Amino acid sequence: MGQVAAELAYTVRRSTRARRVRVAVAPSGAVEVVLPRRASERQAADAMVELRPWIERRLAEAANARAAVAARGPTVPYLGAPLAVVPEPGRTRVHRRGDALLVPTGDAREALERWYRRAARAEIVPRADRAAAAAGAEVRGVSIRNQRTRWGSCSSTGALSLNWRLLLAPEPVLDYVIWHEVCHLRVLDHSARFWALLEHHCPGYREPRRWLRRHGATLVL
C-alpha cells in the first residue's frame, strides 16, 4: 500500500503485460497503480502525484455513482424503467412478474446478473439484426459480455460483443451502442465516414453518447 499527500491511498500491482505505468480507479473508490515488471516503486508514487487531479475527479465520479446506485432503493433499472426487487424464499433463479423481479433471498446480485445476461441476449440480438439489415451489413454472431471498460466492440470478422450492463441504461443508450457497433460492420475505424454513417442511421446519437460518458459508472447492480 502506498500513500501520497493528504492520505490518498493506493495499491501497486506488477504486470508482465504492462508496457507503461497505469493508474486505475475502481467503482469502489480503490486506486491501483499497475507497474511494468521492472519499474521501480518510485514510479508509482510519481504517477500518483502527476495524475492527482485526474484521480480526484475519478474518485468524485465513483462516489457520485455509488450514491446514485444507493438511491435506487430496492429497485433495479431496466431500459429506463425501475423494477422492484422482491426476495422470495426458496427461489434460486430470478423471474420477472410485471414490474417486479422475484429474486433469491440474501445477496441476489449473481442471480440478477444471470437474468440480465439472458435478457440482454433477447433484447440485443434482434435489434442488432434489424440495424445490420438497415445498414446493408451482416452480423456474424453476437456475444454478451461484462467488459470492464468497453460497452461494445466489433471484430473484423463481423462479430459483435455487447455489455449486458447496457440494459441498466435508458433504451436510447442501448440502441446507440448497437448502432455504433453495427456501423463498424461497414467502417471499422472512427473516421469521418464512420461518424457520418452513424449520424445517418442514428440521428441524435450524441445525447445518449454523452449520457453514457456521464452515467456509465452507475450501470452496476
Backbone as CSV, one residue per row, in Angstrom:
resi,resn,N_x,N_y,N_z,CA_x,CA_y,CA_z,C_x,C_y,C_z
1,MET,0.856,-1.207,0.000,0.000,0.000,0.000,0.870,1.227,0.000
2,GLY,0.623,2.177,-0.897,1.367,3.415,-0.935,0.486,4.577,-0.559
3,GLN,1.100,5.722,-0.300,0.346,6.923,0.047,1.042,8.142,-0.532
4,VAL,0.246,9.159,-0.855,0.775,10.471,-1.204,0.157,11.462,-0.245
5,ALA,0.412,12.751,-0.487,-0.076,13.764,0.448,-1.575,13.670,0.613
6,ALA,-2.047,14.084,1.783,-3.476,14.119,2.125,-4.091,12.727,2.127
7,GLU,-3.275,11.708,2.422,-3.775,10.355,2.636,-4.514,9.772,1.428
8,LEU,-4.023,10.036,0.235,-4.600,9.421,-0.953,-3.939,8.059,-1.137
9,ALA,-4.635,7.011,-0.680,-4.041,5.675,-0.641,-4.180,4.982,-1.992
10,TYR,-3.244,4.062,-2.250,-3.291,3.276,-3.480,-2.560,1.957,-3.265
11,THR,-2.864,1.012,-4.114,-2.139,-0.254,-4.109,-1.344,-0.357,-5.398
12,VAL,-0.316,-1.193,-5.367,0.555,-1.386,-6.524,0.441,-2.832,-6.992
13,ARG,0.284,-3.004,-8.291,0.260,-4.354,-8.870,1.239,-4.387,-10.032
14,ARG,2.077,-5.394,-10.051,3.019,-5.555,-11.158,2.425,-6.485,-12.207
15,SER,2.671,-6.133,-13.455,2.123,-6.917,-14.553,3.202,-7.177,-15.591
16,THR,3.345,-8.426,-15.992,4.317,-8.753,-17.040,3.846,-8.247,-18.399
17,ARG,2.546,-7.934,-18.508,1.998,-7.454,-19.778,2.038,-5.937,-19.905
18,ALA,2.198,-5.243,-18.776,2.185,-3.774,-18.798,3.435,-3.237,-19.484
19,ARG,3.237,-2.251,-20.343,4.370,-1.604,-21.027,4.640,-0.208,-20.463
20,ARG,3.726,0.287,-19.661,3.899,1.609,-19.058,3.162,1.637,-17.722
21,VAL,3.431,2.657,-16.932,2.739,2.824,-15.656,1.300,3.256,-15.928
22,ARG,0.354,2.625,-15.239,-1.061,2.943,-15.450,-1.750,3.060,-14.101
23,VAL,-2.638,4.037,-13.972,-3.417,4.231,-12.744,-4.877,3.961,-13.060
24,ALA,-5.536,3.180,-12.215,-6.952,2.865,-12.396,-7.705,3.163,-11.106
25,VAL,-8.916,3.711,-11.262,-9.791,3.981,-10.121,-11.021,3.098,-10.264
26,ALA,-11.235,2.204,-9.318,-12.354,1.265,-9.366,-13.639,1.953,-8.915
27,PRO,-14.800,1.399,-9.300,-16.063,1.965,-8.835,-16.163,2.051,-7.315
28,SER,-15.451,1.161,-6.619,-15.473,1.176,-5.157,-14.687,2.342,-4.574
29,GLY,-13.874,3.005,-5.412,-13.018,4.089,-4.931,-11.590,3.646,-4.671
30,ALA,-11.290,2.376,-4.905,-9.923,1.889,-4.729,-9.055,2.355,-5.897
31,VAL,-7.854,2.814,-5.562,-6.911,3.300,-6.572,-5.785,2.281,-6.704
32,GLU,-5.511,1.868,-7.937,-4.463,0.883,-8.194,-3.494,1.432,-9.227
33,VAL,-2.201,1.265,-8.949,-1.158,1.620,-9.903,-0.581,0.323,-10.450
34,VAL,-0.656,0.171,-11.768,-0.113,-1.010,-12.430,1.269,-0.667,-12.965
35,LEU,2.260,-1.442,-12.546,3.644,-1.191,-12.940,4.156,-2.299,-13.855
36,PRO,4.935,-1.946,-14.866,5.672,-2.976,-15.610,6.592,-3.732,-14.655
37,ARG,6.971,-4.919,-15.017,7.713,-5.796,-14.105,8.985,-5.150,-13.574
38,ARG,9.682,-4.380,-14.391,10.977,-3.843,-13.969,10.898,-2.393,-13.499
39,ALA,9.715,-1.831,-13.412,9.578,-0.441,-12.961,9.819,-0.354,-11.454
40,SER,10.268,0.802,-11.007,10.535,0.998,-9.585,9.278,1.470,-8.864
41,GLU,9.229,1.247,-7.552,8.109,1.706,-6.735,7.983,3.236,-6.801
42,ARG,9.114,3.892,-6.991,9.097,5.355,-7.072,8.240,5.826,-8.238
43,GLN,8.211,5.071,-9.314,7.414,5.457,-10.475,5.916,5.446,-10.142
44,ALA,5.509,4.552,-9.236,4.105,4.533,-8.815,3.771,5.818,-8.072
45,ALA,4.648,6.212,-7.142,4.409,7.449,-6.384,4.421,8.663,-7.308
46,ASP,5.335,8.683,-8.280,5.392,9.804,-9.222,4.108,9.886,-10.043
47,ALA,3.591,8.745,-10.464,2.349,8.734,-11.250,1.183,9.266,-10.429
48,MET,1.145,8.929,-9.147,0.077,9.409,-8.280,0.126,10.924,-8.143
49,VAL,1.325,11.479,-8.058,1.462,12.934,-7.950,1.077,13.599,-9.265
50,GLU,1.600,13.074,-10.363,1.353,13.676,-11.674,-0.126,13.631,-12.050
51,LEU,-0.787,12.526,-11.725,-2.176,12.325,-12.153,-3.190,12.658,-11.068
52,ARG,-2.754,13.271,-10.003,-3.653,13.507,-8.873,-4.948,14.239,-9.253
53,PRO,-4.919,15.318,-10.034,-6.194,15.971,-10.379,-7.154,15.013,-11.087
54,TRP,-6.618,14.211,-12.013,-7.463,13.228,-12.710,-7.995,12.184,-11.739
55,ILE,-7.136,11.708,-10.826,-7.549,10.693,-9.859,-8.657,11.239,-8.956
56,GLU,-8.505,12.478,-8.504,-9.519,13.065,-7.626,-10.853,13.229,-8.352
57,ARG,-10.795,13.567,-9.642,-12.048,13.644,-10.414,-12.696,12.273,-10.517
58,ARG,-11.900,11.262,-10.775,-12.453,9.913,-10.886,-12.999,9.421,-9.549
59,LEU,-12.332,9.758,-8.449,-12.831,9.382,-7.124,-14.170,10.047,-6.845
60,ALA,-14.301,11.328,-7.232,-15.572,12.031,-7.041,-16.666,11.403,-7.893
61,GLU,-16.327,11.045,-9.133,-17.302,10.390,-10.009,-17.736,9.052,-9.431
62,ALA,-16.782,8.296,-8.878,-17.108,6.994,-8.291,-18.018,7.162,-7.076
63,ALA,-17.741,8.181,-6.256,-18.583,8.429,-5.077,-19.994,8.820,-5.506
64,ASN,-20.098,9.659,-6.541,-21.422,10.053,-7.040,-22.173,8.852,-7.601
65,ALA,-21.445,7.973,-8.286,-22.083,6.780,-8.848,-22.594,5.866,-7.746
66,ARG,-21.803,5.684,-6.695,-22.254,4.836,-5.580,-23.487,5.426,-4.914
67,ALA,-23.524,6.764,-4.791,-24.688,7.417,-4.191,-25.916,7.227,-5.072
68,ALA,-25.732,7.312,-6.402,-26.854,7.132,-7.322,-27.390,5.715,-7.256
69,VAL,-26.509,4.738,-7.148,-26.943,3.341,-7.040,-27.680,3.118,-5.733
70,ALA,-27.155,3.680,-4.641,-27.807,3.525,-3.343,-29.185,4.168,-3.330
71,ALA,-29.347,5.265,-4.090,-30.624,5.984,-4.114,-31.733,5.188,-4.805
72,ARG,-31.379,4.150,-5.523,-32.405,3.331,-6.171,-33.311,2.638,-5.153
73,GLY,-32.756,2.359,-3.977,-33.525,1.584,-3.008,-33.685,0.153,-3.498
74,PRO,-34.790,-0.507,-3.172,-34.991,-1.911,-3.562,-35.505,-2.042,-5.000
75,THR,-34.842,-1.374,-5.927,-35.207,-1.469,-7.340,-33.933,-1.585,-8.174
76,VAL,-34.099,-2.051,-9.402,-33.020,-2.029,-10.387,-33.597,-1.472,-11.686
77,PRO,-32.791,-0.754,-12.473,-33.312,-0.197,-13.724,-33.285,-1.226,-14.851
78,TYR,-34.245,-1.099,-15.742,-34.285,-1.943,-16.939,-34.718,-1.070,-18.104
79,LEU,-33.758,-0.688,-18.947,-34.012,0.175,-20.107,-34.810,1.424,-19.724
80,GLY,-34.452,2.009,-18.592,-35.045,3.263,-18.177,-36.208,3.153,-17.221
81,ALA,-36.688,1.942,-16.964,-37.820,1.757,-16.047,-37.353,1.015,-14.804
82,PRO,-37.842,1.406,-13.608,-37.446,0.697,-12.388,-38.234,-0.599,-12.218
83,LEU,-37.541,-1.644,-11.811,-38.180,-2.910,-11.479,-37.954,-3.172,-9.990
84,ALA,-39.028,-3.455,-9.273,-38.911,-3.747,-7.842,-38.237,-5.098,-7.644
85,VAL,-37.297,-5.161,-6.719,-36.603,-6.402,-6.390,-37.296,-7.021,-5.180
86,VAL,-37.902,-8.201,-5.365,-38.706,-8.836,-4.326,-38.090,-10.186,-3.958
87,PRO,-37.430,-10.289,-2.791,-36.874,-11.582,-2.377,-37.993,-12.595,-2.106
88,GLU,-37.745,-13.833,-2.501,-38.734,-14.887,-2.318,-38.030,-16.139,-1.804
89,PRO,-38.339,-16.596,-0.586,-37.664,-17.767,-0.016,-37.773,-18.984,-0.925
90,GLY,-36.668,-19.709,-1.034,-36.648,-20.929,-1.822,-36.353,-20.717,-3.293
91,ARG,-36.334,-19.500,-3.732,-36.102,-19.241,-5.153,-34.610,-19.264,-5.449
92,THR,-34.230,-19.850,-6.594,-32.822,-19.907,-6.997,-32.559,-19.112,-8.275
93,ARG,-33.599,-18.834,-9.053,-33.465,-18.071,-10.286,-34.349,-16.834,-10.222
94,VAL,-33.949,-15.821,-10.931,-34.738,-14.593,-10.983,-35.856,-14.760,-12.005
95,HIS,-37.024,-14.282,-11.640,-38.181,-14.342,-12.540,-38.867,-12.982,-12.541
96,ARG,-39.187,-12.489,-13.732,-39.888,-11.212,-13.825,-41.386,-11.440,-13.824
97,ARG,-42.060,-10.656,-12.978,-43.522,-10.682,-12.929,-43.997,-9.228,-12.994
98,GLY,-44.395,-8.792,-14.184,-44.803,-7.401,-14.350,-43.641,-6.465,-14.117
99,ASP,-43.796,-5.545,-13.184,-42.742,-4.585,-12.863,-41.914,-5.016,-11.658
100,ALA,-41.928,-6.317,-11.361,-41.166,-6.838,-10.227,-40.257,-7.978,-10.683
101,LEU,-39.109,-8.071,-10.022,-38.217,-9.198,-10.210,-38.200,-10.014,-8.933
102,LEU,-38.658,-11.259,-9.012,-38.612,-12.166,-7.876,-37.219,-12.769,-7.821
103,VAL,-36.529,-12.598,-6.700,-35.118,-12.979,-6.604,-34.902,-13.879,-5.395
104,PRO,-33.779,-14.629,-5.367,-33.440,-15.402,-4.171,-33.213,-14.481,-2.975
105,THR,-33.431,-14.984,-1.783,-33.146,-14.204,-0.584,-31.634,-14.066,-0.405
106,GLY,-31.216,-13.104,0.392,-29.790,-12.854,0.591,-29.227,-11.994,-0.528
107,ASP,-27.949,-12.155,-0.806,-27.301,-11.382,-1.860,-27.673,-11.993,-3.207
108,ALA,-28.505,-11.298,-3.950,-29.045,-11.851,-5.202,-28.324,-11.309,-6.432
109,ARG,-27.191,-10.638,-6.251,-26.560,-9.988,-7.396,-26.130,-10.978,-8.478
110,GLU,-25.581,-12.134,-8.091,-25.169,-13.104,-9.108,-26.370,-13.625,-9.886
111,ALA,-27.458,-13.920,-9.180,-28.664,-14.382,-9.856,-29.238,-13.287,-10.745
112,LEU,-29.182,-12.042,-10.278,-29.661,-10.924,-11.089,-28.812,-10.755,-12.343
113,GLU,-27.509,-10.883,-12.193,-26.651,-10.749,-13.371,-26.968,-11.833,-14.398
114,ARG,-27.175,-13.062,-13.945,-27.528,-14.127,-14.885,-28.825,-13.793,-15.611
115,TRP,-29.795,-13.228,-14.885,-31.066,-12.860,-15.519,-30.847,-11.751,-16.540
116,TYR,-30.060,-10.746,-16.170,-29.801,-9.644,-17.101,-29.048,-10.127,-18.338
117,ARG,-28.142,-11.069,-18.158,-27.419,-11.591,-19.315,-28.384,-12.287,-20.283
118,ARG,-29.307,-13.071,-19.750,-30.292,-13.720,-20.614,-31.174,-12.673,-21.296
119,ALA,-31.606,-11.685,-20.518,-32.448,-10.635,-21.084,-31.686,-9.823,-22.129
120,ALA,-30.380,-9.609,-21.902,-29.582,-8.843,-22.850,-29.532,-9.540,-24.205
121,ARG,-29.355,-10.831,-24.209,-29.349,-11.559,-25.490,-30.690,-11.411,-26.196
122,ALA,-31.779,-11.545,-25.452,-33.108,-11.436,-26.059,-33.360,-10.031,-26.598
123,GLU,-32.824,-9.006,-25.928,-33.024,-7.627,-26.365,-32.078,-7.239,-27.500
124,ILE,-30.825,-7.649,-27.393,-29.791,-7.132,-28.270,-29.760,-7.817,-29.627
125,VAL,-29.870,-9.137,-29.663,-29.706,-9.855,-30.930,-30.689,-9.390,-31.997
126,PRO,-32.003,-9.333,-31.726,-32.914,-8.870,-32.786,-32.692,-7.402,-33.162
127,ARG,-32.326,-6.554,-32.197,-32.044,-5.150,-32.521,-30.823,-5.052,-33.433
128,ALA,-29.797,-5.834,-33.132,-28.587,-5.812,-33.959,-28.884,-6.327,-35.359
129,ASP,-29.680,-7.378,-35.465,-30.023,-7.918,-36.782,-30.810,-6.898,-37.607
130,ARG,-31.765,-6.213,-36.958,-32.551,-5.201,-37.679,-31.665,-4.044,-38.128
131,ALA,-30.786,-3.602,-37.230,-29.904,-2.488,-37.567,-28.962,-2.877,-38.709
132,ALA,-28.415,-4.087,-38.655,-27.498,-4.532,-39.697,-28.206,-4.614,-41.048
133,ALA,-29.435,-5.119,-41.048,-30.196,-5.193,-42.296,-30.433,-3.802,-42.875
134,ALA,-30.759,-2.840,-42.011,-30.992,-1.468,-42.470,-29.712,-0.830,-42.996
135,ALA,-28.561,-1.239,-42.448,-27.277,-0.670,-42.860,-26.655,-1.429,-44.025
136,GLY,-27.315,-2.489,-44.479,-26.755,-3.283,-45.569,-25.543,-4.079,-45.146
137,ALA,-25.551,-4.551,-43.885,-24.429,-5.323,-43.352,-24.952,-6.644,-42.800
138,GLU,-24.042,-7.459,-42.328,-24.418,-8.758,-41.773,-23.692,-8.993,-40.458
139,VAL,-24.452,-9.360,-39.437,-23.865,-9.710,-38.149,-23.512,-11.195,-38.153
140,ARG,-22.283,-11.502,-37.843,-21.827,-12.897,-37.820,-21.639,-13.383,-36.379
141,GLY,-22.631,-13.114,-35.557,-22.589,-13.571,-34.177,-22.591,-12.419,-33.201
142,VAL,-23.289,-12.624,-32.093,-23.351,-11.629,-31.022,-23.004,-12.317,-29.709
143,SER,-22.055,-11.777,-28.992,-21.725,-12.289,-27.663,-22.096,-11.246,-26.621
144,ILE,-22.572,-11.722,-25.474,-22.948,-10.852,-24.358,-21.876,-11.000,-23.293
145,ARG,-21.236,-9.902,-22.935,-20.106,-9.969,-22.011,-20.250,-8.942,-20.888
146,ASN,-19.221,-8.899,-20.040,-19.186,-7.954,-18.927,-17.842,-7.238,-18.935
147,GLN,-17.560,-6.538,-20.037,-16.293,-5.840,-20.150,-16.188,-4.761,-19.080
148,ARG,-14.997,-4.560,-18.556,-14.795,-3.558,-17.506,-14.797,-2.150,-18.070
149,THR,-14.250,-1.973,-19.272,-14.054,-0.611,-19.778,-14.703,-0.365,-21.132
150,ARG,-15.380,-1.353,-21.699,-15.973,-1.178,-23.017,-17.441,-1.565,-22.982
151,TRP,-18.236,-0.850,-23.778,-19.666,-1.153,-23.866,-19.975,-2.041,-25.058
152,GLY,-19.102,-2.037,-26.033,-19.320,-2.876,-27.192,-18.081,-2.918,-28.052
153,SER,-18.040,-3.891,-28.949,-16.937,-3.988,-29.892,-17.408,-4.738,-31.125
154,CYS,-16.659,-4.567,-32.204,-16.956,-5.231,-33.463,-15.652,-5.774,-34.020
155,SER,-15.636,-7.049,-34.346,-14.422,-7.648,-34.889,-14.387,-7.500,-36.405
156,SER,-13.227,-7.714,-36.972,-13.078,-7.624,-38.422,-13.836,-8.738,-39.142
157,THR,-14.241,-9.776,-38.391,-14.997,-10.876,-38.996,-16.503,-10.633,-38.965
158,GLY,-16.929,-9.518,-38.343,-18.350,-9.201,-38.294,-19.060,-9.674,-37.046
159,ALA,-18.296,-10.074,-36.020,-18.906,-10.497,-34.756,-18.994,-9.302,-33.812
160,LEU,-20.145,-9.168,-33.159,-20.357,-8.080,-32.212,-20.275,-8.603,-30.787
161,SER,-19.791,-7.758,-29.895,-19.771,-8.057,-28.468,-20.377,-6.877,-27.736
162,LEU,-21.426,-7.121,-26.946,-22.111,-6.058,-26.211,-22.119,-6.370,-24.724
163,ASN,-22.071,-5.317,-23.927,-22.043,-5.433,-22.477,-23.474,-5.557,-21.940
164,TRP,-23.724,-6.577,-21.132,-25.081,-6.783,-20.608,-25.538,-5.608,-19.752
165,ARG,-24.591,-4.864,-19.168,-24.968,-3.767,-18.279,-25.658,-2.615,-19.020
166,LEU,-25.637,-2.659,-20.353,-26.383,-1.649,-21.115,-27.878,-1.728,-20.849
167,LEU,-28.366,-2.874,-20.375,-29.787,-2.983,-20.050,-30.149,-2.179,-18.808
168,LEU,-29.141,-1.726,-18.054,-29.382,-0.869,-16.903,-29.512,0.597,-17.315
169,ALA,-29.257,0.879,-18.581,-29.318,2.245,-19.105,-30.661,2.497,-19.787
170,PRO,-30.997,3.749,-20.041,-32.203,4.037,-20.827,-32.109,3.406,-22.223
171,GLU,-33.251,3.092,-22.789,-33.288,2.385,-24.076,-32.517,3.092,-25.184
172,PRO,-32.589,4.440,-25.317,-31.819,5.088,-26.385,-30.315,4.854,-26.280
173,VAL,-29.822,4.635,-25.066,-28.394,4.374,-24.884,-28.040,3.005,-25.455
174,LEU,-28.857,2.000,-25.150,-28.636,0.677,-25.719,-28.662,0.739,-27.243
175,ASP,-29.667,1.409,-27.795,-29.782,1.494,-29.247,-28.585,2.215,-29.869
176,TYR,-28.095,3.261,-29.197,-26.921,3.968,-29.711,-25.718,3.036,-29.795
177,VAL,-25.450,2.274,-28.739,-24.274,1.393,-28.743,-24.425,0.319,-29.814
178,ILE,-25.629,-0.225,-29.966,-25.839,-1.220,-31.014,-25.557,-0.615,-32.388
179,TRP,-26.099,0.589,-32.640,-25.857,1.226,-33.919,-24.381,1.552,-34.105
180,HIS,-23.717,1.957,-33.055,-22.279,2.249,-33.131,-21.520,1.027,-33.635
181,GLU,-21.808,-0.124,-33.031,-21.084,-1.338,-33.423,-21.526,-1.834,-34.790
182,VAL,-22.805,-1.706,-35.113,-23.274,-2.127,-36.436,-22.626,-1.283,-37.527
183,CYS,-22.471,0.020,-37.287,-21.810,0.868,-38.284,-20.356,0.456,-38.481
184,HIS,-19.754,-0.136,-37.454,-18.388,-0.643,-37.616,-18.354,-1.845,-38.553
185,LEU,-19.482,-2.496,-38.779,-19.506,-3.566,-39.773,-19.222,-3.020,-41.169
186,ARG,-19.552,-1.750,-41.360,-19.309,-1.091,-42.639,-17.987,-0.327,-42.647
187,VAL,-17.691,0.338,-41.532,-16.464,1.149,-41.416,-15.824,0.799,-40.083
188,LEU,-14.698,0.107,-40.112,-14.151,-0.435,-38.867,-13.440,0.609,-38.013
189,ASP,-13.084,1.752,-38.594,-12.373,2.773,-37.820,-13.340,3.872,-37.365
190,HIS,-12.786,4.935,-36.753,-13.595,6.067,-36.314,-13.318,7.288,-37.195
191,SER,-13.280,7.062,-38.475,-13.046,8.137,-39.429,-14.307,8.992,-39.578
192,ALA,-14.173,10.094,-40.316,-15.331,10.947,-40.587,-16.428,10.162,-41.296
193,ARG,-16.042,9.211,-42.117,-17.026,8.380,-42.827,-17.855,7.570,-41.833
194,PHE,-17.191,7.055,-40.799,-17.921,6.289,-39.786,-18.949,7.161,-39.072
195,TRP,-18.535,8.350,-38.609,-19.452,9.210,-37.856,-20.602,9.700,-38.726
196,ALA,-20.334,9.899,-40.003,-21.415,10.298,-40.912,-22.415,9.158,-41.081
197,LEU,-21.920,7.935,-41.164,-22.794,6.765,-41.284,-23.637,6.601,-40.023
198,LEU,-23.020,6.786,-38.861,-23.746,6.678,-37.603,-24.814,7.773,-37.507
199,GLU,-24.480,8.984,-37.894,-25.439,10.079,-37.878,-26.623,9.782,-38.804
200,HIS,-26.354,9.172,-39.942,-27.419,8.841,-40.902,-28.399,7.838,-40.301
201,HIS,-27.869,6.807,-39.654,-28.730,5.735,-39.142,-29.238,5.999,-37.719
202,CYS,-28.493,6.808,-36.964,-28.870,7.060,-35.569,-28.754,8.563,-35.296
203,PRO,-29.612,9.369,-35.931,-29.537,10.818,-35.702,-29.780,11.138,-34.225
204,GLY,-29.031,12.092,-33.719,-29.163,12.411,-32.302,-28.357,11.503,-31.411
205,TYR,-27.412,10.744,-31.988,-26.633,9.796,-31.190,-25.779,10.484,-30.129
206,ARG,-25.506,11.760,-30.302,-24.596,12.448,-29.365,-25.161,12.511,-27.949
207,GLU,-26.485,12.623,-27.814,-27.061,12.722,-26.472,-26.906,11.420,-25.690
208,PRO,-27.292,10.246,-26.225,-27.038,9.018,-25.474,-25.553,8.745,-25.270
209,ARG,-24.729,9.202,-26.216,-23.291,9.045,-26.033,-22.816,9.850,-24.835
210,ARG,-23.307,11.101,-24.710,-22.953,11.920,-23.539,-23.486,11.282,-22.258
211,TRP,-24.721,10.758,-22.306,-25.294,10.134,-21.111,-24.405,8.994,-20.635
212,LEU,-23.942,8.190,-21.568,-23.121,7.035,-21.194,-21.799,7.473,-20.576
213,ARG,-21.224,8.549,-21.098,-19.981,9.044,-20.523,-20.189,9.577,-19.122
214,ARG,-21.325,10.231,-18.883,-21.580,10.834,-17.576,-22.050,9.823,-16.544
215,HIS,-22.840,8.853,-16.978,-23.517,7.965,-16.027,-23.139,6.504,-16.154
216,GLY,-22.175,6.193,-17.012,-21.818,4.794,-17.217,-21.408,4.078,-15.928
217,ALA,-20.784,4.815,-15.008,-20.342,4.193,-13.757,-21.492,3.748,-12.874
218,THR,-22.713,4.242,-13.130,-23.868,3.847,-12.321,-24.503,2.565,-12.828
219,LEU,-24.030,2.039,-13.952,-24.652,0.853,-14.536,-24.092,-0.412,-13.909
220,VAL,-24.405,-0.568,-12.645,-23.989,-1.737,-11.870,-25.159,-2.176,-11.004
221,LEU,-25.110,-3.423,-10.571,-26.149,-3.930,-9.676,-25.785,-3.663,-8.226
